[in-house]
Amino acid sequence: MKTGVLDFPIKHIDGNLVFSKDGTVTAYYEVSGFNYDFLDHDDKLIPFQSQTAFLFNNKNDLHFMLEPFPSNIEEILGTTIEDIKMKNYLLKDNGIRLMEATKEALSKRKEIQETSEYLQFIGVQLIPDLNKYKDANAGLGLISSIKEFFKGVNAQINRANGLHSMDILEEEIKMWKDQSETAMDSIRSAFNCNIKELNTAQAVYLLEKEFSVMQSNSDIKKRRNFTTGEKVEGLDDEGRSQRAIRPKETAFFDLQNTNIEEDTPTSLIFRKEVNDEVKEMHVKYLVAHSMDSENYFPNFEWLYNIQSRMNFPISVSVRAYHQTNERMTKRLSNKKLEYRDQRQNAQEAGINTDFALDISEHGTIKAESYFTKTGQPAYHASFVFKITANSKKELETRSKLLKNELIKYGIKIVAPFGEQLNLMMEKIIGSRQINNDYKIECDSGIISGMMFGATTNIGDNRGFYIGYTERLRRPVFIQPDLAAKAFEGLGNVEDSISQLVAGQTGKGKSFEMNLMLYLSVLANGSMALVIDPKGDRKGWDELPMIPKEYISKWTLGESKKDAGCLDPFRTSVDLEEGKAIALDILSYLTNSSINDVEYSILSDAIEYVGEMDDPCIGAAIDYLVEQYEQRGHQMSDKRYEALERVKDALLTLQRQNLSVLLFGEVGQDYRSLKADKPIQILMVQNLNLPDKETKKPRTQQQISEAILISITAYTKQYMFNQDRSIHKIILQDEASTIDRSPVGRELMDFIIRKGRYYNTTLIKGSQNATDHGDDVANVGMKFSFGLRTRKEAEEMLEFLNLPITRKNVEKLRSLQKGTCLFQDIYGRTATIKIDPVFSDLLTAFDSSTSSEEEKERERQRNIGEIEYPEEQEEQTEYVS
C-alpha cells in the first residue's frame, strides 16, 4: 500500500511549528537531556517533581517522542574529513588518511553491533480550545460548534481578496511563534536542561525518518531549503496588503516516497529505491493496552531504561491529552452511578453481580477520592512503540524482548490486528490518536515517572573518535575546540575548552592525554606543546602518521645553550609579568614572605634589573652582591644581615646543576622555544619533584618546582604569540606540583580562563582530584580515571556535580585501566572506555616498563585477559 493513499495529517511546517489539517498548531522542541544514571534516591525525585509540577499546571495536549538515531560513524567521520580538507596545516594529508582508516575500522565493528544515540522531542499543542477533551456538556458543545462555524465563515468573508481558506496569514504565524517561545520557558523549567526549537529542516527530517528503510537513516536527504508553502498576497477591504503562506500538499509527497505493505496483520514491510537498489525493512508498531495505575518511583523509569538497556533501536511516541480535574472527577462520579445502576438492575432480575464489578467500583471510588483530594489533572495517554529489523524473524525476536522488558514495569503492549498503518500515521508529528481502542487514563505521576528527558548520550557527535560507552558500546566523538566556537543552538553548558584529567598511576590517564593531543594535531590541525616533567615521552622520536620532522623534543639541561633559557624574565609574556614571577620564585627559594625584610630586598633587586636592557636573575644576584660589598651608611644592621642571608642563599642555589636553566646571565646566548612544529615536547633533565606527602622540600626539589613555574609562564607565550584561528593544546602533566605554588596556580588559572579567547586548550593532568582545586569551575571536559582513596573520589564527584553516594564513590575507585568517567561540555556524564582503535597507538603511548616479549608471554599465560580483548582482531597497523 502506498503511503500516498493515507490521510496525511500535516498541511504546513514553519520552523518548529507544525500546522495540521484539523486546525491545530503544535510546537516541537528538542530536549538535550540531563544526567540521571549517577543520581541517588533523593536526587532522582528532583526531576520527577519538576515534571510532575509542569504536568499539573499544563493545559495543553502534549506529544513526547523518543527517537533513535543510529551512530552514523561514516557521516560523522566523513564530515570531519571534509572539514580537514578545508583547512591548511602541515599534517593535513596524514590526518585525512587517519580518519579514513578509522572510519573503515569502526564501520567493520558496526556490522557486528549496531548502536544508537537517542534524541528526545516534545510537542505542545498551542491552542487549548482545540484540545481533544473540552469541558462542555452536549448542549453547550453544540452551541459552541455553531458559533465556531459562523466564526469561521465570517473569517473567510473578511479575508483579503485573492487568499484561500487554507492560507495562513504571516501575522498568525508570528502569533504562534510568540506562543511557542512562552511554552519553551515552561518546558525548560520542567526538564532543567537545554531546550531548543526545531528548525524546518529538523522537523522535516523527523517526519521523513518515519518512512526510512535503512537502520542508519542514510536514505533520508538533508532538506535544508525545504518549503511546504508559497508566499501569496491579497488586499483587504481597506486596500491594505495581507501576506500569507499557501500550503502545498504535494510538498510532502516526496517525503513519503516509500512503498508500504501489510506483510501480516501485525507487521509492515517498507520498500524504497536507494541508489538504484531496492531496500526493504520490516516494521512493527505496538501499543500499550494496559498499565499499572500506580508507579513506585524511583525504579519506574521505563523510557530511560529503554535507552540504556535495549541493544536495538526503539522509537516511542506518547500522546498525552489533557483533561481537567473537574472533568475527570465528573466522569468518575458518572461511572459510579453506572455501577450502581448495574447492581440495581441485577437485583431486580434476581441475579448476582460479577465480582469484577465490585473491583471496578472500588477502583473508581479510590480514583475519584484521589483526584478530588489532589486536584490533579488527568491525561488520556496513547503509547506507541516502533521496532524495525532486517528480517521477519529478527523483528519478532525484538518484539518479544521489548514486551518482556516493559512487563517489568507493569506495561503490557500488543500489536493490534489490522491497525499498523493507523499507528504509523498516529506516530507522525502533528498527527492525533487514530486508534481509540487503546488508551491509558493516568495522572501526572505516571507520565513524569517514565523519566522523559533523562539521557545516556555523551560527547559532541562530531570531530574524532576517542572511545565507546560502557553501556551498549556507543561510540564517543569529540571536537576539542567546539566550546569556543559559540555556535548558535549548540546547547553547551561549559564554555571552556580546557580539560581536566585525574587518575592514579597506571589507570590510563597519560594515555588519554596523549591520544587527545595526537588526534587533535592530526584531525583538527592543532599545535601542541607538551610539558613533560617526568620524561615519559622520551621515545616520541616519531609517532604513527607523524614523522620525526614534525616533532620537536627539547630536554632542557642537555646542552650548554640551554643555560638561562628558563629565566622568568625570558619566559614571561612581558616585563611586568617577568618581574612578578621572578620575585615570587626568588622569595620561594629563600623562604621569604612579604612581611620579611628579605622580601623587600629581593623586590628592590628585581625593580633595579627591570630597568636594564637584558634583565635576568643573574643580574639581580650581582646587584645584591654589589649592595652587600658596598654597604651604604643608611643601611641598618638588621637589613644588612638580611641582605647577607639572601645573597648567600642565592649564591648557593646558583651552584646547583638545575639553577643554570633558571638563573640567566647578562648577554647570554640562550635558545628559546620555537613554535614551528606541530608537536613540541619540553622535558627537563634531572628534574626532582616533591610528592604530595613532602612537607619540607629539599633545595633541589624547590628549584625543580621553580623551573616548572617558569615553564608555565613559557606556555603563555605559546598561547599569545600564535595565530588565534589555530587551535593550540598545552599538555601540563604533573600539574599538582605547579598548583602548590601560588604563582604557578595563578598562571595556570590564567591559561584556563583566557584559553577560550586565545583558542587554547590546557589539558591539566594530575593523579589526585584534590590537586585541581578551584580550576574545576572554569574547565570544560573532565576525565576521571580510577582514584585511590574515598576522599579523592568524593572530591571528584563534587567537581562533576554528581551526588556523593556509596555507589558513585565505589564506581570511581573500581574503574578498570583505560576506563573513565567522562563529563562533556553539555554537563552529561557517562562511563567510557578510551579506545585507540589501532595497535600502533597502544605501543606508541605505552608507558609501562615491560617489553613486547614479556607482554606476549603474559598474554599467553592469561588468555582472554589482555588489554582491549574485544578489538584485538580488529586493531590493525596503518603505518607501512
Sequence and secondary structure as in RCSB ss.txt:
>XXXX:A:sequence
MKTGVLDFPIKHIDGNLVFSKDGTVTAYYEVSGFNYDFLDHDDKLIPFQSQTAFLFNNKNDLHFMLEPFPSNIEE
ILGTTIEDIKMKNYLLKDNGIRLMEATKEALSKRKEIQETSEYLQFIGVQLIPDLNKYKDANAGLGLISSIKEFF
KGVNAQINRANGLHSMDILEEEIKMWKDQSETAMDSIRSAFNCNIKELNTAQAVYLLEKEFSVMQSNSDIKKRRN
FTTGEKVEGLDDEGRSQRAIRPKETAFFDLQNTNIEEDTPTSLIFRKEVNDEVKEMHVKYLVAHSMDSENYFPNF
EWLYNIQSRMNFPISVSVRAYHQTNERMTKRLSNKKLEYRDQRQNAQEAGINTDFALDISEHGTIKAESYFTKTG
QPAYHASFVFKITANSKKELETRSKLLKNELIKYGIKIVAPFGEQLNLMMEKIIGSRQINNDYKIECDSGIISGM
MFGATTNIGDNRGFYIGYTERLRRPVFIQPDLAAKAFEGLGNVEDSISQLVAGQTGKGKSFEMNLMLYLSVLANG
SMALVIDPKGDRKGWDELPMIPKEYISKWTLGESKKDAGCLDPFRTSVDLEEGKAIALDILSYLTNSSINDVEYS
ILSDAIEYVGEMDDPCIGAAIDYLVEQYEQRGHQMSDKRYEALERVKDALLTLQRQNLSVLLFGEVGQDYRSLKA
DKPIQILMVQNLNLPDKETKKPRTQQQISEAILISITAYTKQYMFNQDRSIHKIILQDEASTIDRSPVGRELMDF
IIRKGRYYNTTLIKGSQNATDHGDDVANVGMKFSFGLRTRKEAEEMLEFLNLPITRKNVEKLRSLQKGTCLFQDI
YGRTATIKIDPVFSDLLTAFDSSTSSEEEKERERQRNIGEIEYPEEQEEQTEYVS
>XXXX:A:secstr
 BGGGS   EEEEETTEEEETTS EEEEEEE  B  TT  HHHHHHHHHHHHHHHHH  S EEEEEEEEE  HHH
HHHHHHHHHHTS  TTHHHHHHHHHHHHHHHHHHHHH   EEEEEEEEEES GGG SS S  HHHHHHHHHHHHH
HHHHHHHHS BT  TT EEHHHHHHHHHHHHHHHHHHHHHH S EEE  HHHHHHHHHHTT  STT TTS   TT
  SEEEEEEE TTS EEEEEEE GGGGTGGG  EEEEEETTEEEEEEEETTEEEEEEEEEEEEEEE S   SSS 
 HHHHHHHH SS EEEEEEEEEE HHHHHHHHHHHHHHHHHHHHHHHHTT    HHHHHHHHHHHHHHHHHHHH 
  EEEEEEEEEEEESSHHHHHHHHHHHHHHHHTTTEEEE  TT HHHHHHHHSTT     TTS EEE HHHHHHT
 TTB    S SSSEEEEEETTTT EEEE TTGGGS  TT   S     EEEE  TTSSHHHHHHHHHHHHHHHS 
 EEEEE TT TTTTTT BTTB GGGEEEEEETSSGGGTTTT HHHHSSSHHHHHHHHHHHHHHHTT  TTSHHHH
HHHHHHHHHTTSSS  HHHHHHHHHHHHHT  TT  HHHHHHHHHHHHHHHHHHTSTTHHHHS  TT        
 SSEEEEEETT     TT SS  HHHHHHHHHHHHHHHHHHHHHHSS TTS EEEEETTHHHHHTSHHHHHHHHH
HHHHHTTTTEEEEEEES GGGGGGGGGG SEEEE   SSHHHHHHHHHHTT    HHHHHHHHT  TTEEEEE T
TS EEEEEE  SSHHHHHHT   S  HHHHHHHHHHTTT SSSGGGTTT      
